[in-house]
Amino acid sequence: MAGRGLAGMAPATLYDWRSWIVRPLLRLRRAALRDVLRRQNVDWAEDPTNADEAFERPRMRAALADGNGARRIDDALALAAHEGRARSQLGLAAASLIGDFATQPACGLIRLDPGLLSAGDERAAVYALRILLATTGGIAFLPDQARSEAVFGRLKAGFLCATLSRTVVDFRRAGIFLRREARNLPAAAAATGSALWDGRRHITLNDSSGALLIAPFGKAAAKRLAMGEGKTPPSLMRAALATEPALWQAGECLGLPGHGGVSAMVEVRPVVAPFARFLPSFDLAPAQAVAGLIGAAPVPPLPFSGHSAG
């Protein structure tokens, strides 16, 4: 186990961006917990696999039963606690960088100020980049650390256009832009109820006619959009919007959600892809920062207060 995994289990994990799973006894040893239960006259159920050495976990527990084993367990717990705090601190630093250097000039398009490349905390900057890449591409896992560091290094060296985690990284004079690549977008599908589209958008249909399709907006439709004047190149805004989900009926594009009458028929909400299924409390700060940046639903508050989540 290495890197982020050294922190072990988080004391709380948000499931499906809705429900917190809390582990208040995570750092309590089994013997100590049993002592508490005995004093309170509370019985418990034994899992028979805990003593079955056909399984690796009981074999490891038996191997650590001697005097040295207790010390090794304490050392491992101390390391996990240290790494958990370090992971939380890294997340806080990444969240601050996202707040300072990231904006969203158009739906599906994130702009990074080049100042991010020289902000001083390169580990946090690379971590922020990894989260934004996965979010933009709709990927449930952060991109590889080494490849992300390579992209960051190439950005520091000058202008660049590359792809990682289904995200196009385009360094222009106007800034560093991230957008979903146009390949391998979802095929047209019947719009029904509620669904996750492309790992990036949660779609809720308010029309029950059954005649509507959800499909990418497309380059042709995007070209017809009028773009206001600003620092962001209109071509990049259109390229990003072309990969967004749109409503179609009988081969005709009705438009993008959030534009005109289409809004009454369907609701589309961005998703923080790498944390949409499981959000460890270690990563709460950057998840909140990205949710605010892209307009995702806010993170539900932690079910406890007054002590650290990390």
Protein Blocks (a to p, Z undefined) as FASTA:
>chain_A
ZZjllnopafbdcehhlaccddfklmpcfklmmmmmmmnopacdddfklmmckbmklmmm
mmmmpmklmmmmmmmmmmmmmmmmmmmmmmmmmmmmmmmmgccfbghiacddfklmmnop
amlmmmmmmmmmmmmnopabdcdfklmmmmmmmmmnoccdddeehiacdddfkbccdddd
fehiacddddehjadehhlaccddfbfnlpaccddebjmlmmmpccdddfbdfklmmmmm
mmpccddeehiafbjehiajllmmpccddddfklmmpccfklmmmmmmmmmmnopacddd
dfbehiafZZ
